[in-house]
Amino acid sequence: MIYNMDNKTIEADAYDTDKAEHPHYLRSYEQYFRPLLDKEIRLLELGIYRGGSLLLWRDYFQKGLIVGLDLQPVTVDDASGRIRVYQGMQQDTALLDRIARETAPEGFDVIIDDCSHIGELTRISFWHLFDHHLRTGGLYVIEDWSTGYWDSFFDGVGFSYQPNLKFRPKLFRIRSSLAHLQRSAPRLRSILRPLKRLLNRKQFRSHDYGLVGFVKELVDESGMADITREDNGRPPYRPSKFREMRISPGQVFIVKA
Ligand SMILES: C[S@@+](CC[C@H](N)C(=O)[O-])C[C@H]1O[C@@H](n2cnc3c(N)ncnc32)[C@H](O)[C@@H]1O
C-alpha cells in the first residue's frame, strides 16, 4: 500500500490491541506521530499484553525500532526484525537502563506507558525514563490515567463531589487588600505569606488518588519556572523539564524540553 505521509492514519482494528477501542487515542497519536513517520525512531512501550500494539507501531513507523516491556512473557511473530521484547517490571530501573543501553543508547523518541496504571509505579518509570532515556523533544505518553477515579482499581478511589468554597465578597476584599499590601511592602512577606495561605485555603478541592494524583504532580512540573522564580517563588530557579503537557480524556502527552 502507498501511503500519503501527510494523511496516514493509525488503523488499529486489524491488531490485537485495546487501542482499537479508543479511536480518540489514535487520532491524538496521529497528531504527534506524523512528523516522525519516515524517521528511524526508537519507540518504547511499557505494558504490551499480547504484543499487538508493537505490531501496530512497527507497521506505522516503517523505519522505527519498536521495543516492548511486560511482566508476562510475550512472543511476537515479527519477520522484520524491528521489534524487541523484554520481560520484567516497569519499576525496575536497572532493567530500564539495560533496555535503553541495548536499544536506544541515544535516547528514545517516543515512550508510551500503557502498563500497570498504578500511580506510584508509573511515577518511578516516568521520572527514570524521562530524565535519563528520552531525547530532547521526545514524547512521553501516559495512557488511561483516569483509572485513579475508579473505586475498583488498585489505587483508584471513586470521585466524590466536594463543593468549592462559596464566593464571599467580604473575604475577597480582605484577600485583595492583603495582595495589595504584599506588593507594596515586600519586607512583610514572611508574615503575609502564611496569612495568605490560610485565607486562600480549600478554595478548590482536588481528587489526587492514584494516577490522577501523579498527573497533578506533573502539572506542578509544568509550572516549575514559576514555582522557583527569584522574585515570587522558591528559588533556586529552574525551568520546567516539559516543553508541553497536554491532558486529554485518558491520555497525557508530554514533550521534553
Ligand atoms: C493494558 S495492558 C497493555 C495493552 C497494550 N499496550 C496494547 O495496546 O495492546 C497492560 C499490560 O501491562 C502489564 N503490566 C502490569 N503491571 C506491570 C508492571 N508493573 N510491569 C510491567 N508490566 C506490567 C500487564 O501484564 C499487561 O499486559
The ligand as a Tripos MOL2 file, in Angstrom:
@<TRIPOS>MOLECULE
LIG
   27    29     1     0     0
SMALL
NO_CHARGES

@<TRIPOS>ATOM
      1 C1         -3.4550   -2.6140   29.1850 C.3       1 LIG1
      2 S1         -2.3340   -3.9410   29.0020 S.3       1 LIG1
      3 C2         -1.3170   -3.3930   27.6650 C.3       1 LIG1
      4 C3         -2.0340   -3.2760   26.3700 C.3       1 LIG1
      5 C4         -1.1420   -2.9950   25.1820 C.3       1 LIG1
      6 N1         -0.3240   -1.8260   25.3800 N.3       1 LIG1
      7 C5         -1.9780   -2.8040   23.9590 C.2       1 LIG1
      8 O1         -2.1390   -1.6610   23.4790 O.co2     1 LIG1
      9 O2         -2.4710   -3.7970   23.4790 O.co2     1 LIG1
     10 C6         -1.3190   -3.7410   30.3880 C.3       1 LIG1
     11 C7         -0.1270   -4.6860   30.4540 C.3       1 LIG1
     12 O3          0.7460   -4.2130   31.4720 O.3       1 LIG1
     13 C8          1.3520   -5.3270   32.0950 C.3       1 LIG1
     14 N2          1.7920   -4.8930   33.4280 N.ar      1 LIG1
     15 C9          1.0320   -4.5790   34.5130 C.ar      1 LIG1
     16 N3          1.7980   -4.1810   35.5350 N.ar      1 LIG1
     17 C10         3.0760   -4.2040   35.0930 C.ar      1 LIG1
     18 C11         4.3370   -3.8650   35.6800 C.ar      1 LIG1
     19 N4          4.4260   -3.4170   36.9300 N.pl3     1 LIG1
     20 N5          5.4500   -4.0050   34.9240 N.ar      1 LIG1
     21 C12         5.3810   -4.4700   33.6560 C.ar      1 LIG1
     22 N6          4.2140   -4.8110   33.0490 N.ar      1 LIG1
     23 C13         3.0790   -4.6720   33.7540 C.ar      1 LIG1
     24 C14         0.2780   -6.4080   32.0950 C.3       1 LIG1
     25 O4          0.8750   -7.6880   32.1530 O.3       1 LIG1
     26 C15        -0.4680   -6.1330   30.7990 C.3       1 LIG1
     27 O5         -0.0210   -6.9700   29.7680 O.3       1 LIG1
@<TRIPOS>BOND
     1     1     2 1
     2     2     3 1
     3     2    10 1
     4     3     4 1
     5     4     5 1
     6     5     6 1
     7     5     7 1
     8     7     8 2
     9     7     9 1
    10    10    11 1
    11    11    12 1
    12    11    26 1
    13    12    13 1
    14    13    14 1
    15    13    24 1
    16    14    15 ar
    17    14    23 ar
    18    15    16 ar
    19    16    17 ar
    20    17    18 ar
    21    17    23 ar
    22    18    19 1
    23    18    20 ar
    24    20    21 ar
    25    21    22 ar
    26    22    23 ar
    27    24    25 1
    28    24    26 1
    29    26    27 1
@<TRIPOS>SUBSTRUCTURE
     1 LIG1         1 GROUP 0 **** ****
